[in-house]
Amino acid sequence: MTTSSTITTGLTPREYQMKISESATKANTLVVLPTGLGKTVIALLVAIRRLSSNMNSKILLLAPTKPLVVQHAKFFGDHLEGSLVEAILTGEVSAEERAKLFSESRLVFATPEVIRNDVRQHKYSLREVCLVVFDEAHRCVRDYAYSEVAEAYKSEAHNPLILALTASPSARRGRIAEICEKLAIKNVEMRTEKDEDVKPYVNEVSPKWERLPLPAGYKEVSRVLRNALDERVGKLRTMRLLPANVPVSKRMLLELGEKVRQSLRTGKSGSLYGAIVLQAQAMSLTHAVELLETQGAESLLRFLSRLENAETRSSRGLAKDARIAEARSLASATKREGHPKESRLRELVEAELSANPDAKMIVFTQFRDSVESITSGLGKLSGVRPVRFVGQATRRDGDVGLSQSEQVQILKDFREAKFNVLVTTSIGEEGLHVPDVDHVIFYEAVPSEIRLIQRRGRTGRTRPGKMTVLMSEGTIDEAYYWSSKRKEQQMQRILETVKRQGPRANVRKKTLLDYA
């Protein structure tokens, strides 16, 4: 099997794809390439080279979700000639059937959890796998299944090669180093929209950030919640658990919770139980402020209702705070006014469809509650056919998730224009194959450079696109916006250093301030 005869005439690799694939065949490689520029083509080219030189070996391609696994399998099937047997392994296939399919197939497409579990239980070995592709490789940190699969592969395979693909690994040196260490990366291949060999294939994406002023009633509710939050943060600072002169972020509070719980597990002072309660209440109040300011009074009221019925000591104590009752009363009075994002989103969607009735849009939001309300609101507009796209989990409040097969069907229907607005959470960020989205709308800003890059990459793939970020003026939205922009620039600098000096270049340990 040769490279030239294996790719169908429907696919002509670009020069940068050929160069990267040649480099990636020689060593374990991390490929950082903007969304829409063909990372899967690079995986295909490397796979062909490996199969050609390892005639009795297998290729394993891993992706975080079933829709993405199915998408990759279809792409390979469309562009490989011959009779290579391929298999799709997910949790919906029985363990016995997975073992049989793995044994019989040369191309295996799978979610990492099933491979990890099967290898743990010795259902099959990775001994004959000559290439593992880790798509969305930025997930290969901590105890995510990618890490364990990589460890098993490195120890079992006769002739291992790893190809890691991502549009955005991280803005943190330590996290990039962790990815490179767990995947034994020796080579980094990076391109940006500014590289000469990439420029001809980049479509313009017109970014727009809209600052929307909060109504006076919303500001009053926020003031009450922030007073309650400041009290908890002040006590944690008095306990010397938070820095005195640094603004406290949600991530810093999360890190603090992990540190305090670890101290308790190792038998240190029981007085830290009080700190755990304060930290949990501060997290809840931070979330309450974010819901109010970025989503609306209705979202806040739903959250406060759940808080009142929660079982934890911290939640029960917080629900009894007089300021929570005051915030609930004020929010109930102001909810009729609605959040300014609601009307602005309707205007943007109507304007897009008025200019182009065939347009497709994606609306991203952080919260499942908002997916429901946004989908419902847009569904009342003439010509708008919105669809809800969320994860599999069904929540305690009865919010039913979507099965993997339902997710696959929704994406198919969206591509075929049965729906024209996809309303989604973070599940829609990674690898979504919808090549002709005209407008991506962020219902709120995101603090993560990874999520900013992935969301933005949903448009501008085959033609110019638009990106609009809705931001509540003077709120966490604006802080998140500047944070993600700064981190994206930092990520590019770090990757340039890693590319020049190697994967372990200039790495230092994280401190609490890294999470600000």
Order of alpha helices (4+ residues) and beta strands (2+ residues): alpha-alpha-beta-alpha-beta-alpha-beta-alpha-beta-alpha-beta-alpha-beta-alpha-beta-beta-alpha-alpha-alpha-alpha-alpha-alpha-alpha-beta-alpha-beta-alpha-beta-beta-alpha-beta-alpha
